[in-house]
Amino acid sequence: MSGHSKWHNIQKTKGAADAKRSAAFTKIAKEIIVAVKQGGSGDPAYNSSLATVVAKAKAANMPNDNIKRTIEKALGNGNTDNYESVTYEGYGPNGIAVIVEALTDNRQRTAPEVRHYFDKYGKGLGAQGCVSWSFDRKGVIVIDNEDEELDEDTVMMDALDSGAADFEADGPVFEITTDPNDFNAVVAALESKGYHFVSADIEMVPQNYVTMTDPDDVKNMEKLLDMLEDNEDVQNVWHNWQQD
């Protein structure tokens, strides 16, 4: 139903997250702390931002005990963690559009590091809004069907009945997209039907994808993504590179 397909783009990212599970959990924990503090509640039922992050944490196989401890830590009077949300936009090799979302307690540390990555491996940072206009903010839920145990028509109807905006069978997975405001409700409805997710998050989805054929461009883009994803302040990296 959808013309948008990004599974190839997240395969590498998911593999990296699996190989660096501890680092991935640390980043999600930071998002949980921010969501609790900003939302003023440790109950996902009364804190939509927290509900979104908890869905992401569960999809990443973060243990429930870890999630609970992080929420309790955020609610504690002695917690002094204070993170600021910062977004950077720039260009990778061949003009690939890149959005970097960070949570930092020190802009003077994070900004120069991100700028250095773009200067070394891409085409540099741009002004706010320089590439985000070509992305749409959507809820994205990915369900694994590599073993082909799930019936495509059944999953599609369950997704649409749950309030999803779109559904797509993409190779070994089903990809469900939602309006950001409907994301938490769709996640809850699908979970109640027994579905488990490969990933579940509100993402910046490119309107169009770009391929690269120059091996040097590909190498530099991979290095740029690796450097960004390894940075402890960087939470999410969105781009419009269509990987083979």
N, C-alpha and C positions, 0 to 999 in steps of 0.2 A: 504493500500500500504506500510505502514511503520511498522517495527518491534518495533518501539520506542513508548512508551506510558507513559506519565507522569501526566495525569490529576489528578490521585489520590494523587500525590505528591504535587500539587499546590492547591488542595481544602482547606487544612488547612491554607496554607499561604494566600490565598485570603480571607478566613474568618477572619483571624487575621487583614489583611489590612482594611477590612470593619469595624471591631470593633475599629480600631485605625486610622481612616481616616486622622486625622490631622497630625499624625506622618508620615504616608505614604506620604502625600502631601509635608511635610517638606523635606523628603529625595529626592523626585523627584525634588523639587525646587533647591536643592543643585546640582543635576545633570544638570539641565537647566543652572544654573550659570556657571558651569565648561564648558559645551558645548559652550556657547556663548563666554566665554573668550578665550577658546582654538581655536575655529573656527573663531573668529574675526567678526562674523556677528550674528545679531538677527533675520535673515530671514532663516527659515528652507529650503527654496529653494536653498540657497547658503551655507548652513551649514549642512552637512549630519549627523553629530553627534547630532546637535540640532533636526533635523527631527526625528531621532530615539527616543530621549527622549520625544519629543512632542507626538509621537505615544503612548508611554508608559503612559504618563500623561492622554491622552484622554481615553485610555482603563481603567485606574483607576478612571475615572469619575472626574478628576480634572477640575474644572470650567475653561472655556476659559479666563475669566477675571484674574484668578490666574496665568495662564500661561503667559498671556500678561504682567502682572505686574512684574513677576519674570524676564522676558526677559528685560524689561525696567530697572529694578534694576541692572541687570548684565551689561547693557550698560552704566549705570550712572558713571560719573567721580569719584563720591564719594564712589563707592563700593570698599571695601577693603577685601572682602571675598577671601581667598586664600586657596584652598583645593588641597591636593595631593592624587593621586590615588595609593592605596596600595592593594596588593592581598596576602592573607594568605592561605596556604594549610595545611591540617592536617587530622587526623583520628578520627572519632567518635567511639562509642561502636561497638564492633565486626568488627573493621577495616573499617567502612563506610567511604568512601572518601568524603571530604568536602572542598569546595572552598569558601572563604569569600572575597568579593570585598568591599573595604571601600574607603570613601572620607574623609580625615581628615586634620585638620589644626595643628595637634600635634601628630606625630608618637609616642612620648614618653608616651602619654596617651593611644592611641588606642592599640598598640602592647601588652602591659602587660595585658590589659583587655581581649583581644581575647585569649591570651595564657592561662589566668586563666580559661576561660570557657572550653577550650580544656583539660586542666589538670584535672579539677574537674569532667567533665561529659563525656570526651572522652578518646582518647589514646594519645593526645598531638599534637602539631604542628610539621610539617615536613619541609624539605627544599623546596625551590621553585622548582616546577615541579614534586614533589613527587606523586601527584595524578592527576594533570591537563592533563597528557598524556592520561588518560582514559576517557576524555571528548572531545566532539566536539563543536566548537563554531557555533551556528546556529541561524538564525532568527526564532522565534516561535510566531505564531499568533493563538489565541484560540477564536473560535466563539461559542456562546451559541446556543444550539438547544433543550433545555429542553422541550419546548412546541411543538417541532417537526413541526414547521411551515416551516422550510427550507428543500428543497429536496437535499439529499446527492449528487446525481450525478451532479446536477446543481452547487452546491458549489464547488465540486471537479473540474469541468471543468473551472469554473470562476477562481479558485485558480491557476490551472496549466496554463491557458491562461494568467494570470497576471504575470507569471514567477516563481511561486513557484516550489520548488524541490520535495515536497512530500505532501501528504494529508492523513489524517487518521480520521475516525469516531471513537470516543472514548466515549462510553456511551452518556451522554447528551451534548457533545460538539464535534465540528470539530477542529482538530488540523492541522495547516498548517506550514510546515517548509520551510525555504528558505536559500540560501547562504547568509551570512551576507552582502555581497556587493549588493544583490538584495532586501534586506529587505524593504528599504524605498519605492522603486518603487512598490513592491507588496502591501504594506500597502496602498499607494495612489490609486492604481488600484482597490483594494477591497472596499475602502471607496467610490470611485466614483460609485461603483455598489450598494451602500447603506448598506453595511455590517457594523455591530458594533462588537467590540471585547471585550471579557472577559479580555484578556491580550494580549499585543504585545510588545515584547522586543527581544533583541539579548541575548541569553542565553548560558550557558555552559551545554550541554546535555550529560548525561552519556552514554557511549557505552554499559554498562551492569548495571543491577540493582541487589541489594542485599537485601534479606529479613532477618528479625530478629524474633526469636521466644521466646527468653528470655525476660520476662516482665521487668526485671531490665534494660536490654539493651535498650528496647523500651522507658522506662521512662527517662533514662539518655539522649537518643538521642532527645527526645522531649524537655527536659530541655535545652540541648545545643542549639537547634534551637531557642527556645524562648529567651534565653539570647542573642544570636547573633542578632536576629531580633529586639530586644528591644534596642540595642545599637545604639545611634544616629549617630555614624560614619559608621556603616555597611549599605551598600546599597543593596547588593545581597548576598544570600547564596545558593550555588548549592551543591547538594549531590546525591549519588546514592542509597539511601535507598528507596526501594519499599514499600510504605505504603499500608496497606490493606484498 
